[in-house]
Amino acid sequence: MRILIIEDDKEAASYLVKAFRESGHVADHAADGLDGYAMAESGDYDVLIVDRMLPKLDGLSLIRSLREQKVETPVLILSALGQVDDRVKGLRAGGDDYLPKPYAFSELLARIEVLARRRASAPSAEPTLYRIADLELDRLSHRVTRSGHEIVLQPREFRLLEYLMKNANQVVTRTMLLEHVWDYHFDPQTNVIDVHVSRLRSKIDKGFDKPLIHTIRGAGYMVRVGAMDGEE
């Protein structure tokens, strides 16, 4: 694990750095809130250990700022402020765990290992923006553009394009589209997919030199740059 300790007490920080390194981990130290924030914002750490009472930027403000910047690194708050209200404030600020001082290093290490395991096993966040060549799809704004020109899509067309772009450069079968775009788990024996793909292709590719939506004979569809063998 790579751990960042944000602690202004030099003796306490030195003890933790030494103990973590002896346990086989990489440990860095920041002595104030501003330096700690700058180091944590890089996102290169598996876990952050944050004291609440820090110079320049207090621990809770530091954690809130990281969360506002979408830094999701697990945070364990290590503080002499150990009352219930203090712990609640720490967790509500964005902390993942709270350990009052004094503490046993064995417990601290166990808690850190749990936080790291949770992060490692958590599913990766799905991208909010898909891009291939000059085509962009923004999931948050529900906006599609090609070469900077906005393309208006119906909700089903948007879902269809989103799924194709999510699986760019891979063949997407009719069964996959029925399950993930139409929520069907059976074949309705209609040409609904062909109709929607045709409409989508006319909006995405018409008027552009390079088509991006391709029909792969006997297999399905694909979003990619350039033609390939088996394409109709």
GIHU-V681109 format. One record per residue. RES is the residue in one small letter. PHI is phi in radians with two decimals (* if undefined). OMEGA is omega in degrees with one decimal (NA if undefined). D_FIRST is the distance of its C-alpha to the first C-alpha in whole Angstrom. Layout:
BEGIN
res->RES phi->PHI omega->OMEGA d_first->D_FIRST
res->RES phi->PHI omega->OMEGA d_first->D_FIRST
END
This chain:
BEGIN
res->m phi->* omega->171.4 d_first->0
res->r phi->-1.94 omega->-171.1 d_first->4
res->i phi->-2.08 omega->173.2 d_first->6
res->l phi->-1.94 omega->178.8 d_first->10
res->i phi->-1.83 omega->179.5 d_first->13
res->i phi->-1.89 omega->-169.7 d_first->16
res->e phi->-2.64 omega->-178.0 d_first->18
res->d phi->-1.52 omega->176.4 d_first->22
res->d phi->-1.39 omega->-173.6 d_first->23
res->k phi->-1.07 omega->-178.6 d_first->22
res->e phi->-1.16 omega->179.4 d_first->22
res->a phi->-1.15 omega->-179.7 d_first->20
res->a phi->-1.16 omega->179.6 d_first->17
res->s phi->-1.07 omega->178.7 d_first->18
res->y phi->-1.08 omega->-178.2 d_first->17
res->l phi->-1.16 omega->179.3 d_first->14
res->v phi->-1.01 omega->-179.6 d_first->12
res->k phi->-1.10 omega->-177.3 d_first->14
res->a phi->-1.14 omega->179.6 d_first->13
res->f phi->-1.19 omega->178.9 d_first->9
res->r phi->-1.14 omega->177.0 d_first->10
res->e phi->-1.16 omega->178.2 d_first->12
res->s phi->-1.53 omega->176.4 d_first->10
res->g phi->1.61 omega->-178.5 d_first->8
res->h phi->-1.92 omega->174.6 d_first->5
res->v phi->-1.66 omega->-177.5 d_first->6
res->a phi->-2.27 omega->174.3 d_first->8
res->d phi->-1.98 omega->-175.5 d_first->11
res->h phi->-2.33 omega->170.7 d_first->14
res->a phi->-2.15 omega->-172.1 d_first->17
res->a phi->-1.63 omega->176.9 d_first->20
res->d phi->-2.57 omega->-173.9 d_first->22
res->g phi->-1.15 omega->-178.6 d_first->22
res->l phi->-1.19 omega->177.2 d_first->23
res->d phi->-1.12 omega->179.0 d_first->20
res->g phi->-1.09 omega->178.6 d_first->18
res->y phi->-1.08 omega->-178.6 d_first->19
res->a phi->-1.08 omega->-179.6 d_first->19
res->m phi->-1.26 omega->-178.2 d_first->16
res->a phi->-1.22 omega->-176.6 d_first->14
res->e phi->-1.13 omega->179.2 d_first->17
res->s phi->-1.13 omega->178.2 d_first->16
res->g phi->1.31 omega->-176.6 d_first->13
res->d phi->-1.60 omega->-175.9 d_first->10
res->y phi->-1.89 omega->177.0 d_first->8
res->d phi->-1.44 omega->-179.2 d_first->6
res->v phi->-2.60 omega->173.1 d_first->8
res->l phi->-1.96 omega->171.5 d_first->11
res->i phi->-1.95 omega->-170.3 d_first->13
res->v phi->-2.18 omega->171.3 d_first->16
res->d phi->-1.39 omega->-179.0 d_first->19
res->r phi->-1.39 omega->-174.2 d_first->22
res->m phi->-1.67 omega->-177.2 d_first->25
res->l phi->-2.07 omega->174.1 d_first->24
res->p phi->-1.28 omega->175.5 d_first->26
res->k phi->1.29 omega->177.2 d_first->27
res->l phi->-2.70 omega->-175.8 d_first->25
res->d phi->-1.21 omega->-172.7 d_first->25
res->g phi->-1.05 omega->-178.0 d_first->22
res->l phi->-1.19 omega->177.4 d_first->23
res->s phi->-1.15 omega->177.0 d_first->25
res->l phi->-1.04 omega->-178.1 d_first->22
res->i phi->-1.14 omega->179.1 d_first->20
res->r phi->-1.04 omega->-179.1 d_first->23
res->s phi->-1.11 omega->177.8 d_first->23
res->l phi->-1.10 omega->-179.6 d_first->20
res->r phi->-1.14 omega->177.6 d_first->21
res->e phi->-1.13 omega->178.1 d_first->24
res->q phi->-1.56 omega->176.8 d_first->23
res->k phi->1.16 omega->172.3 d_first->21
res->v phi->-1.46 omega->-172.1 d_first->17
res->e phi->-1.82 omega->178.4 d_first->16
res->t phi->-0.99 omega->179.7 d_first->12
res->p phi->-1.01 omega->-178.2 d_first->12
res->v phi->-2.15 omega->168.7 d_first->14
res->l phi->-1.88 omega->178.2 d_first->14
res->i phi->-1.55 omega->-179.2 d_first->17
res->l phi->-2.06 omega->-169.6 d_first->18
res->s phi->-2.60 omega->173.8 d_first->22
res->a phi->-1.28 omega->177.0 d_first->25
res->l phi->-1.45 omega->-169.7 d_first->27
res->g phi->-2.08 omega->178.1 d_first->26
res->q phi->-1.24 omega->-178.3 d_first->29
res->v phi->-0.98 omega->-179.9 d_first->29
res->d phi->-1.06 omega->179.3 d_first->30
res->d phi->-1.13 omega->-178.8 d_first->28
res->r phi->-1.17 omega->178.9 d_first->25
res->v phi->-1.09 omega->179.0 d_first->27
res->k phi->-1.06 omega->-180.0 d_first->27
res->g phi->-1.14 omega->179.7 d_first->23
res->l phi->-1.19 omega->179.2 d_first->22
res->r phi->-1.22 omega->177.5 d_first->25
res->a phi->-1.30 omega->-179.9 d_first->24
res->g phi->2.15 omega->176.9 d_first->21
res->g phi->-1.24 omega->-179.8 d_first->18
res->d phi->-1.73 omega->179.0 d_first->17
res->d phi->-2.71 omega->-175.7 d_first->17
res->y phi->-2.52 omega->179.7 d_first->19
res->l phi->-2.19 omega->-179.8 d_first->19
res->p phi->-1.27 omega->171.3 d_first->22
res->k phi->-1.54 omega->-4.8 d_first->23
res->p phi->-1.28 omega->-174.7 d_first->23
res->y phi->-2.50 omega->173.2 d_first->20
res->a phi->-1.73 omega->-177.5 d_first->19
res->f phi->-1.04 omega->-179.8 d_first->16
res->s phi->-1.05 omega->177.6 d_first->16
res->e phi->-1.23 omega->178.1 d_first->16
res->l phi->-1.03 omega->-179.8 d_first->14
res->l phi->-1.07 omega->179.8 d_first->11
res->a phi->-1.10 omega->179.9 d_first->12
res->r phi->-1.15 omega->179.1 d_first->13
res->i phi->-1.11 omega->179.6 d_first->9
res->e phi->-1.11 omega->177.4 d_first->8
res->v phi->-1.11 omega->179.8 d_first->11
res->l phi->-1.08 omega->180.0 d_first->11
res->a phi->-1.16 omega->179.0 d_first->8
res->r phi->-1.14 omega->178.9 d_first->10
res->r phi->-1.04 omega->-178.9 d_first->13
res->r phi->-1.17 omega->-178.1 d_first->12
res->a phi->-1.15 omega->-176.6 d_first->11
res->s phi->-1.60 omega->-178.6 d_first->14
res->a phi->-1.25 omega->178.2 d_first->16
res->p phi->-1.16 omega->179.4 d_first->19
res->s phi->-1.17 omega->178.2 d_first->19
res->a phi->-1.15 omega->179.8 d_first->21
res->e phi->-1.28 omega->179.7 d_first->24
res->p phi->-1.02 omega->176.3 d_first->26
res->t phi->-1.69 omega->-179.4 d_first->28
res->l phi->-2.29 omega->174.1 d_first->30
res->y phi->-1.90 omega->-178.5 d_first->31
res->r phi->-2.49 omega->171.0 d_first->33
res->i phi->-2.50 omega->-173.3 d_first->35
res->a phi->0.94 omega->-178.6 d_first->37
res->d phi->-1.72 omega->179.8 d_first->39
res->l phi->-1.74 omega->179.4 d_first->39
res->e phi->-2.25 omega->175.4 d_first->36
res->l phi->-2.24 omega->179.7 d_first->36
res->d phi->-1.82 omega->-176.6 d_first->34
res->r phi->-1.21 omega->-176.6 d_first->33
res->l phi->-1.32 omega->-179.5 d_first->33
res->s phi->-1.54 omega->-178.9 d_first->36
res->h phi->1.01 omega->-174.8 d_first->38
res->r phi->-2.12 omega->177.1 d_first->39
res->v phi->-2.14 omega->177.4 d_first->40
res->t phi->-2.37 omega->170.3 d_first->41
res->r phi->-2.37 omega->-174.3 d_first->42
res->s phi->0.93 omega->177.2 d_first->43
res->g phi->1.48 omega->-179.1 d_first->43
res->h phi->-1.67 omega->-177.7 d_first->45
res->e phi->-1.26 omega->178.1 d_first->45
res->i phi->-2.05 omega->-178.3 d_first->45
res->v phi->-1.53 omega->-180.0 d_first->46
res->l phi->-2.09 omega->171.2 d_first->45
res->q phi->-1.29 omega->-176.5 d_first->46
res->p phi->-0.89 omega->-179.3 d_first->44
res->r phi->-1.20 omega->177.6 d_first->44
res->e phi->-1.12 omega->178.6 d_first->44
res->f phi->-1.11 omega->179.5 d_first->41
res->r phi->-1.09 omega->178.8 d_first->39
res->l phi->-1.12 omega->179.4 d_first->40
res->l phi->-1.14 omega->178.7 d_first->39
res->e phi->-1.01 omega->-178.2 d_first->36
res->y phi->-1.21 omega->177.6 d_first->35
res->l phi->-1.12 omega->-179.2 d_first->37
res->m phi->-1.26 omega->175.9 d_first->34
res->k phi->-1.06 omega->-179.5 d_first->31
res->n phi->-1.94 omega->-178.2 d_first->32
res->a phi->-0.95 omega->179.2 d_first->34
res->n phi->1.21 omega->175.0 d_first->35
res->q phi->-2.22 omega->177.0 d_first->35
res->v phi->-1.24 omega->176.6 d_first->38
res->v phi->-1.89 omega->-176.3 d_first->38
res->t phi->-1.42 omega->176.3 d_first->41
res->r phi->-1.07 omega->179.7 d_first->43
res->t phi->-1.09 omega->178.5 d_first->42
res->m phi->-1.08 omega->179.4 d_first->38
res->l phi->-1.17 omega->178.4 d_first->40
res->l phi->-1.05 omega->-176.8 d_first->42
res->e phi->-1.32 omega->-170.9 d_first->39
res->h phi->-1.68 omega->-179.4 d_first->37
res->v phi->-1.85 omega->-178.8 d_first->40
res->w phi->-1.78 omega->-177.7 d_first->43
res->d phi->1.04 omega->174.6 d_first->41
res->y phi->-1.65 omega->173.7 d_first->43
res->h phi->-2.08 omega->175.3 d_first->43
res->f phi->-2.71 omega->179.2 d_first->46
res->d phi->-1.59 omega->-178.0 d_first->48
res->p phi->-1.29 omega->178.2 d_first->51
res->q phi->1.01 omega->175.9 d_first->53
res->t phi->-2.22 omega->178.0 d_first->53
res->n phi->-1.72 omega->-175.5 d_first->53
res->v phi->-1.01 omega->-179.1 d_first->50
res->i phi->-1.17 omega->-179.6 d_first->47
res->d phi->-1.03 omega->-178.9 d_first->50
res->v phi->-1.12 omega->-178.2 d_first->51
res->h phi->-1.21 omega->177.3 d_first->48
res->v phi->-1.12 omega->178.7 d_first->47
res->s phi->-1.08 omega->178.3 d_first->50
res->r phi->-1.12 omega->-179.6 d_first->50
res->l phi->-1.13 omega->179.9 d_first->47
res->r phi->-1.08 omega->-179.5 d_first->47
res->s phi->-1.14 omega->179.8 d_first->50
res->k phi->-1.45 omega->-174.9 d_first->48
res->i phi->-1.49 omega->-171.0 d_first->45
res->d phi->-1.80 omega->-175.6 d_first->47
res->k phi->-1.08 omega->178.7 d_first->51
res->g phi->1.58 omega->178.7 d_first->52
res->f phi->-1.98 omega->-176.2 d_first->49
res->d phi->-1.17 omega->-174.6 d_first->49
res->k phi->-1.93 omega->175.9 d_first->46
res->p phi->-1.20 omega->-179.5 d_first->46
res->l phi->-1.96 omega->179.7 d_first->42
res->i phi->-1.73 omega->-174.1 d_first->43
res->h phi->-2.11 omega->172.7 d_first->44
res->t phi->-1.70 omega->180.0 d_first->46
res->i phi->-1.77 omega->-172.6 d_first->45
res->r phi->-0.94 omega->176.1 d_first->48
res->g phi->1.27 omega->-176.7 d_first->48
res->a phi->-2.21 omega->-177.6 d_first->44
res->g phi->2.75 omega->-174.4 d_first->43
res->y phi->-2.35 omega->179.7 d_first->42
res->m phi->-2.68 omega->169.2 d_first->40
res->v phi->-1.75 omega->179.3 d_first->39
res->r phi->-2.85 omega->175.5 d_first->38
res->v phi->-1.66 omega->178.4 d_first->40
res->g phi->1.64 omega->-179.5 d_first->43
res->a phi->-1.44 omega->178.4 d_first->45
res->m phi->-2.58 omega->178.7 d_first->44
res->d phi->-1.08 omega->178.5 d_first->46
res->g phi->1.55 omega->-178.8 d_first->47
res->e phi->-1.45 omega->176.6 d_first->47
res->e phi->-1.66 omega->NA d_first->50
END
